[in-house]
Amino acid sequence: MPRVTFLVTNAPTRVIDVPPRATLLRAAVRAGMPIGRSCRGVAVCAACRIFIVEGPDAVEPMDELEARLAARIRLAEHERYACCARITGDVTVTTSYW
């Protein structure tokens, strides 16, 4: 089972196991992490940007939905939209607001 590590500034790191192909958004919600999601995870609002610190290859490549959103609202290198990014292995993530 893949493991997601959430790096949080001035707080303990959180680690949870998730089912394969779960989204990073689902993992964050399950871990009790505050994460932007005004569109409720349908790749419209771009609020769920998440930075992959370690394990970018442990997340599936962008699907068409995420690629369309990224074409409108650019992502930095190793940044993904959590609502679309599906986990395939161990990954460490953070955001600018944790």
Backbone as JSON Lines, residues from 0, in Angstrom:
{"i":0,"aa":"M","n":[0.84,-1.17,0.0],"ca":[0.0,0.0,0.0],"c":[0.9,1.24,0.0]}
{"i":1,"aa":"P","n":[0.63,2.19,-0.89],"ca":[1.45,3.4,-0.92],"c":[1.32,4.21,0.37]}
{"i":2,"aa":"R","n":[2.38,4.93,0.67],"ca":[2.43,5.77,1.87],"c":[2.63,7.22,1.43]}
{"i":3,"aa":"V","n":[1.82,8.11,2.01],"ca":[1.94,9.54,1.74],"c":[2.42,10.24,3.0]}
{"i":4,"aa":"T","n":[3.49,11.02,2.86],"ca":[4.02,11.8,3.96],"c":[3.7,13.27,3.69]}
{"i":5,"aa":"F","n":[3.09,13.91,4.68],"ca":[2.73,15.32,4.57],"c":[3.68,16.14,5.43]}
{"i":6,"aa":"L","n":[4.48,16.99,4.81],"ca":[5.4,17.87,5.53],"c":[4.66,19.14,5.91]}
{"i":7,"aa":"V","n":[4.68,19.45,7.2],"ca":[3.94,20.59,7.72],"c":[4.91,21.5,8.47]}
{"i":8,"aa":"T","n":[4.88,22.8,8.19],"ca":[5.73,23.75,8.88],"c":[5.26,23.89,10.32]}
{"i":9,"aa":"N","n":[6.19,23.81,11.26],"ca":[5.91,24.01,12.69],"c":[4.85,23.05,13.25]}
{"i":10,"aa":"A","n":[4.81,21.84,12.72],"ca":[3.89,20.82,13.22],"c":[4.48,19.45,12.89]}
{"i":11,"aa":"P","n":[4.02,18.42,13.57],"ca":[4.55,17.09,13.27],"c":[4.21,16.65,11.84]}
{"i":12,"aa":"T","n":[5.12,15.93,11.24],"ca":[4.88,15.33,9.93],"c":[3.79,14.28,10.08]}
{"i":13,"aa":"R","n":[2.92,14.2,9.1],"ca":[1.86,13.19,9.11],"c":[2.12,12.18,8.01]}
{"i":14,"aa":"V","n":[1.91,10.91,8.33],"ca":[2.12,9.83,7.37],"c":[0.9,8.93,7.39]}
{"i":15,"aa":"I","n":[0.36,8.62,6.2],"ca":[-0.75,7.68,6.13],"c":[-0.54,6.73,4.96]}
{"i":16,"aa":"D","n":[-1.14,5.56,5.07],"ca":[-1.18,4.6,3.97],"c":[-2.48,4.84,3.21]}
{"i":17,"aa":"V","n":[-2.41,4.71,1.89],"ca":[-3.59,4.93,1.05],"c":[-3.71,3.81,0.03]}
{"i":18,"aa":"P","n":[-4.91,3.55,-0.45],"ca":[-5.06,2.55,-1.51],"c":[-4.35,3.01,-2.79]}
{"i":19,"aa":"P","n":[-3.82,2.09,-3.57],"ca":[-3.22,2.47,-4.85],"c":[-4.22,3.24,-5.71]}
{"i":20,"aa":"R","n":[-3.74,4.26,-6.38],"ca":[-4.5,5.11,-7.29],"c":[-5.43,6.09,-6.59]}
{"i":21,"aa":"A","n":[-5.35,6.18,-5.27],"ca":[-6.1,7.24,-4.57],"c":[-5.5,8.58,-5.01]}
{"i":22,"aa":"T","n":[-6.3,9.62,-4.99],"ca":[-5.76,10.94,-5.33],"c":[-5.07,11.54,-4.12]}
{"i":23,"aa":"L","n":[-4.17,12.46,-4.4],"ca":[-3.53,13.19,-3.3],"c":[-4.55,14.0,-2.51]}
{"i":24,"aa":"L","n":[-5.6,14.46,-3.14],"ca":[-6.64,15.18,-2.43],"c":[-7.33,14.26,-1.43]}
{"i":25,"aa":"R","n":[-7.68,13.09,-1.86],"ca":[-8.33,12.13,-0.96],"c":[-7.41,11.78,0.21]}
{"i":26,"aa":"A","n":[-6.13,11.61,-0.07],"ca":[-5.16,11.3,0.98],"c":[-5.07,12.45,1.98]}
{"i":27,"aa":"A","n":[-5.04,13.69,1.48],"ca":[-4.94,14.86,2.36],"c":[-6.17,14.97,3.25]}
{"i":28,"aa":"V","n":[-7.33,14.78,2.68],"ca":[-8.57,14.85,3.46],"c":[-8.58,13.74,4.51]}
{"i":29,"aa":"R","n":[-8.19,12.55,4.1],"ca":[-8.15,11.41,5.03],"c":[-7.18,11.65,6.19]}
{"i":30,"aa":"A","n":[-6.09,12.36,5.91],"ca":[-5.09,12.66,6.94],"c":[-5.49,13.87,7.79]}
{"i":31,"aa":"G","n":[-6.6,14.51,7.45],"ca":[-7.04,15.68,8.2],"c":[-6.26,16.94,7.88]}
{"i":32,"aa":"M","n":[-5.65,16.96,6.71],"ca":[-4.88,18.13,6.29],"c":[-5.8,19.17,5.66]}
{"i":33,"aa":"P","n":[-5.61,20.43,6.0],"ca":[-6.41,21.47,5.33],"c":[-5.9,21.62,3.9]}
{"i":34,"aa":"I","n":[-6.79,21.53,2.95],"ca":[-6.38,21.66,1.55],"c":[-7.49,22.37,0.78]}
{"i":35,"aa":"G","n":[-7.09,23.32,-0.06],"ca":[-8.05,24.05,-0.87],"c":[-8.78,23.11,-1.82]}
{"i":36,"aa":"R","n":[-10.1,23.3,-1.92],"ca":[-10.88,22.46,-2.83],"c":[-12.28,23.03,-3.03]}
{"i":37,"aa":"S","n":[-12.35,24.25,-3.45],"ca":[-13.66,24.88,-3.6],"c":[-14.51,24.21,-4.67]}
{"i":38,"aa":"C","n":[-13.91,23.53,-5.63],"ca":[-14.69,22.84,-6.66],"c":[-14.99,21.4,-6.26]}
{"i":39,"aa":"R","n":[-14.58,21.03,-5.06],"ca":[-14.82,19.69,-4.52],"c":[-14.15,18.58,-5.32]}
{"i":40,"aa":"G","n":[-13.0,18.91,-5.88],"ca":[-12.17,17.89,-6.52],"c":[-12.52,17.52,-7.94]}
{"i":41,"aa":"V","n":[-13.04,18.48,-8.71],"ca":[-13.37,18.17,-10.1],"c":[-12.51,18.95,-11.1]}
{"i":42,"aa":"A","n":[-11.34,19.39,-10.66],"ca":[-10.34,20.02,-11.54],"c":[-10.83,21.3,-12.21]}
{"i":43,"aa":"V","n":[-11.43,22.18,-11.41],"ca":[-11.89,23.46,-11.94],"c":[-11.2,24.63,-11.25]}
{"i":44,"aa":"C","n":[-11.08,24.58,-9.92],"ca":[-10.67,25.76,-9.17],"c":[-9.15,25.95,-9.04]}
{"i":45,"aa":"A","n":[-8.37,24.92,-9.17],"ca":[-6.91,24.97,-9.05],"c":[-6.44,25.31,-7.64]}
{"i":46,"aa":"A","n":[-7.31,25.2,-6.63],"ca":[-6.95,25.53,-5.26],"c":[-6.15,24.42,-4.57]}
{"i":47,"aa":"C","n":[-6.17,23.23,-5.13],"ca":[-5.54,22.09,-4.45],"c":[-4.1,21.83,-4.9]}
{"i":48,"aa":"R","n":[-3.41,22.87,-5.32],"ca":[-2.01,22.71,-5.72],"c":[-1.22,22.07,-4.59]}
{"i":49,"aa":"I","n":[-0.41,21.1,-4.94],"ca":[0.4,20.41,-3.95],"c":[1.78,20.19,-4.55]}
{"i":50,"aa":"F","n":[2.8,20.35,-3.75],"ca":[4.18,20.22,-4.22],"c":[4.73,18.86,-3.82]}
{"i":51,"aa":"I","n":[5.24,18.13,-4.78],"ca":[5.81,16.81,-4.51],"c":[7.28,16.99,-4.16]}
{"i":52,"aa":"V","n":[7.6,16.75,-2.9],"ca":[8.95,16.93,-2.39],"c":[9.82,15.73,-2.75]}
{"i":53,"aa":"E","n":[9.28,14.53,-2.56],"ca":[9.98,13.29,-2.9],"c":[9.0,12.34,-3.56]}
{"i":54,"aa":"G","n":[9.48,11.64,-4.58],"ca":[8.67,10.62,-5.23],"c":[7.78,11.1,-6.36]}
{"i":55,"aa":"P","n":[8.23,12.04,-7.19],"ca":[7.35,12.48,-8.28],"c":[6.99,11.34,-9.24]}
{"i":56,"aa":"D","n":[7.82,10.31,-9.3],"ca":[7.52,9.17,-10.16],"c":[6.5,8.23,-9.53]}
{"i":57,"aa":"A","n":[6.13,8.48,-8.26],"ca":[5.15,7.66,-7.55],"c":[3.74,8.23,-7.7]}
{"i":58,"aa":"V","n":[3.6,9.12,-8.67],"ca":[2.29,9.7,-9.0],"c":[2.12,9.52,-10.5]}
{"i":59,"aa":"E","n":[0.93,9.06,-10.9],"ca":[0.67,8.85,-12.32],"c":[0.87,10.15,-13.11]}
{"i":60,"aa":"P","n":[1.22,10.04,-14.38],"ca":[1.32,11.25,-15.22],"c":[-0.04,11.95,-15.28]}
{"i":61,"aa":"M","n":[-0.02,13.23,-15.63],"ca":[-1.25,14.0,-15.74],"c":[-2.22,13.34,-16.7]}
{"i":62,"aa":"D","n":[-3.48,13.32,-16.3],"ca":[-4.52,12.87,-17.23],"c":[-5.01,14.09,-18.02]}
{"i":63,"aa":"E","n":[-5.94,13.89,-18.9],"ca":[-6.41,14.97,-19.77],"c":[-7.05,16.11,-18.96]}
{"i":64,"aa":"L","n":[-7.81,15.76,-17.95],"ca":[-8.46,16.77,-17.13],"c":[-7.44,17.67,-16.43]}
{"i":65,"aa":"E","n":[-6.43,17.07,-15.81],"ca":[-5.41,17.85,-15.13],"c":[-4.58,18.67,-16.12]}
{"i":66,"aa":"A","n":[-4.29,18.09,-17.27],"ca":[-3.51,18.81,-18.29],"c":[-4.26,20.04,-18.78]}
{"i":67,"aa":"R","n":[-5.58,19.93,-18.94],"ca":[-6.37,21.11,-19.37],"c":[-6.33,22.2,-18.31]}
{"i":68,"aa":"L","n":[-6.45,21.81,-17.03],"ca":[-6.38,22.81,-15.96],"c":[-4.99,23.43,-15.9]}
{"i":69,"aa":"A","n":[-3.96,22.62,-16.05],"ca":[-2.58,23.11,-16.01],"c":[-2.28,24.03,-17.21]}
{"i":70,"aa":"A","n":[-2.97,23.84,-18.31],"ca":[-2.79,24.72,-19.46],"c":[-3.36,26.11,-19.17]}
{"i":71,"aa":"R","n":[-4.41,26.17,-18.35],"ca":[-5.02,27.45,-17.97],"c":[-4.28,28.11,-16.82]}
{"i":72,"aa":"I","n":[-3.92,27.3,-15.82],"ca":[-3.28,27.81,-14.61],"c":[-2.01,27.0,-14.4]}
{"i":73,"aa":"R","n":[-0.9,27.54,-14.82],"ca":[0.39,26.84,-14.83],"c":[0.81,26.32,-13.46]}
{"i":74,"aa":"L","n":[1.5,25.21,-13.5],"ca":[2.09,24.6,-12.31],"c":[3.59,24.74,-12.34]}
{"i":75,"aa":"A","n":[4.2,24.86,-11.17],"ca":[5.66,24.85,-11.08],"c":[6.14,23.41,-11.23]}
{"i":76,"aa":"E","n":[7.43,23.25,-11.44],"ca":[8.0,21.91,-11.52],"c":[7.71,21.16,-10.22]}
{"i":77,"aa":"H","n":[7.3,19.93,-10.34],"ca":[6.95,19.03,-9.22],"c":[5.69,19.46,-8.48]}
{"i":78,"aa":"E","n":[4.93,20.36,-9.07],"ca":[3.66,20.74,-8.48],"c":[2.55,20.03,-9.26]}
{"i":79,"aa":"R","n":[1.5,19.61,-8.56],"ca":[0.38,18.93,-9.2],"c":[-0.92,19.41,-8.57]}
{"i":80,"aa":"Y","n":[-2.01,19.11,-9.25],"ca":[-3.33,19.36,-8.68],"c":[-3.73,18.09,-7.94]}
{"i":81,"aa":"A","n":[-3.92,18.22,-6.62],"ca":[-4.16,17.06,-5.76],"c":[-5.42,16.29,-6.14]}
{"i":82,"aa":"C","n":[-6.41,16.97,-6.7],"ca":[-7.66,16.28,-7.05],"c":[-7.48,15.32,-8.22]}
{"i":83,"aa":"C","n":[-6.44,15.49,-8.98],"ca":[-6.21,14.64,-10.17],"c":[-5.03,13.69,-10.01]}
{"i":84,"aa":"A","n":[-4.07,14.04,-9.19],"ca":[-2.83,13.28,-9.09],"c":[-3.07,11.96,-8.35]}
{"i":85,"aa":"R","n":[-2.91,10.86,-9.04],"ca":[-3.16,9.53,-8.48],"c":[-1.85,8.89,-8.02]}
{"i":86,"aa":"I","n":[-1.87,8.37,-6.81],"ca":[-0.69,7.84,-6.14],"c":[-0.45,6.39,-6.54]}
{"i":87,"aa":"T","n":[0.81,6.09,-6.89],"ca":[1.17,4.71,-7.24],"c":[2.25,4.14,-6.32]}
{"i":88,"aa":"G","n":[2.87,4.99,-5.52],"ca":[3.94,4.57,-4.62],"c":[4.13,5.6,-3.52]}
{"i":89,"aa":"D","n":[5.18,5.43,-2.75],"ca":[5.45,6.35,-1.64],"c":[5.8,7.74,-2.14]}
{"i":90,"aa":"V","n":[5.2,8.75,-1.53],"ca":[5.37,10.11,-1.97],"c":[5.35,11.04,-0.75]}
{"i":91,"aa":"T","n":[6.14,12.13,-0.83],"ca":[6.16,13.15,0.22],"c":[5.71,14.46,-0.42]}
{"i":92,"aa":"V","n":[4.77,15.13,0.25],"ca":[4.18,16.34,-0.33],"c":[4.08,17.46,0.71]}
{"i":93,"aa":"T","n":[3.89,18.67,0.2],"ca":[3.61,19.83,1.05],"c":[2.86,20.86,0.2]}
{"i":94,"aa":"T","n":[2.44,21.94,0.83],"ca":[1.84,23.06,0.13],"c":[2.46,24.35,0.67]}
{"i":95,"aa":"S","n":[2.13,25.45,0.06],"ca":[2.67,26.73,0.54],"c":[1.99,27.17,1.83]}
{"i":96,"aa":"Y","n":[0.88,26.57,2.2],"ca":[0.13,27.04,3.37],"c":[0.13,26.06,4.56]}
{"i":97,"aa":"W","n":[0.87,24.97,4.49],"ca":[0.97,24.07,5.65],"c":[2.11,24.48,6.53]}
